[in-house]
Amino acid sequence: MKEDFLHFLWRFKKLSLNNLKTSLGESVEIQKFGSYNTLAGPDFFNASLVIAGQHWVGNVEMHLKSSDWFAHGHEKDPNYNNVILHVVWEDDVEIFNANNQPVPTLLLKDYVSHDLLNSYQKFIYHSYSFINCENEITSVDDFILSNWKERLFIERLEQKSILIKELLSKSKNNWEAVLFQLLMKNFGGNINGESFLSIAQSFEFATFQKSTQSLKQLESLLFGQALLLTSEIPSSYEKSLQDEYKFLKSKFQLSNLGVLSPQFFKLRPPNFPTIRLSQLANLYASHSQIFSLLMTTTNRSDLQHVLKVSTSEFWNTHYTFSKESKRVKKTVSDAFINLIIINTIIPLQFCYQQSKGKLDTEILLKLAEEIPSEKNTVINNFSKLKIASNSAKDSQSLLQLYKQYCSKTRCLHCAVGTKLMKP
């Protein structure tokens, strides 16, 4: 038994409302269940109850056991003085608030059907190969699932906004700096994301901006800060970058202490940090107004045109500074661009529009629908359950569903779970 089951019963009125009584035998009439609170404080605000003939308006708190009231220190917390009813599954002790006043207790298990309890226990505690509702999820109405997935997509954007807001705060609300840091992080991918972010944060963004007129300066700045310009017998290309970096280091008082060294291990050569840094340098060298361009472009084809960049000439015959390879023009792939749109452009557009009071979720949803679905184990497992993922909007929603609800057994907070629970 989990406390969220009690929340579920109260939120969706899944209890017998006839002849409710407190643990002391006082009658309880529920006029208003109250508003569910997911933050700190009592579980339900502004409930309206009639207890023993007296009308009360206040909050409702829930615990598996009455004694949890004391375990959580509510008897000392004035925030719980307005609790008018304590709803529990087991009543093992009488409780008091900070004013030493007794709080009426309702023993919920006396008013819940055995069928509902059995359904909950089967739903939550049985072992499944992927998710708890894998045998029933396809029975949920398409309208419910579609609306829930749309909400999950926005919820995922809100979750990604946490990092964006942190970066904004650190950069003194410099949106262009945040775009650069996010692009760096996502160009680094799973292996080098944190390394690339540490590189981006190792100098003032103004320093980077002053170098955008010269691809050579951009590459020397990024490679130098990434600790990659270290060859003792460099090629002419690397030597020119070393000289340029030495000049920039002196001019801007650069330091790369604290930078996480980028990794090559376990990466395919097209994803080597040398290739990704050169591509990113070319992106900024090619577009002088990159922030406004990416924030106002709302269709996939135009974004692909902007983001379709290659490396500088040297990297067409190299993956590392020291070893020559077969000539291949190293242009970012469409699949990589799709990931940049999903993980950088759409979340940043979401936050930027919010900051301007002009959030248009329909445009963001439409853009996500233009991008093919991601392919990974989670999406493949949903596909096996006949839950299709036709676009990035679907795959992002399903990833949010799995990571924040299914894998955490938060079924009673999920539109699918609450629909499947039998009365």
Secondary structure as UniProt FT lines:
FT   HELIX           3..11
FT   TURN            12..13
FT   TURN            18..19
FT   STRAND          20..21
FT   TURN            23..24
FT   STRAND          27..32
FT   STRAND          35..36
FT   STRAND          44..51
FT   TURN            52..53
FT   STRAND          54..65
FT   TURN            66..67
FT   HELIX           68..71
FT   TURN            72..73
FT   HELIX           74..76
FT   HELIX           78..80
FT   TURN            81..82
FT   STRAND          83..90
FT   TURN            98..99
FT   STRAND          105..107
FT   HELIX           108..111
FT   HELIX           114..125
FT   TURN            132..136
FT   HELIX           137..139
FT   HELIX           142..170
FT   TURN            171..172
FT   HELIX           175..200
FT   TURN            201..202
FT   HELIX           205..209
FT   TURN            210..213
FT   HELIX           215..225
FT   TURN            226..227
FT   HELIX           236..252
FT   TURN            257..258
FT   TURN            265..266
FT   HELIX           269..271
FT   HELIX           273..286
FT   TURN            288..289
FT   HELIX           290..296
FT   HELIX           300..307
FT   HELIX           313..317
FT   HELIX           334..340
FT   HELIX           341..345
FT   HELIX           346..355
FT   TURN            356..357
FT   HELIX           361..370
FT   HELIX           377..384
FT   TURN            385..386
FT   HELIX           392..401
FT   HELIX           402..406
FT   TURN            407..409
FT   HELIX           411..413
FT   HELIX           415..420
//
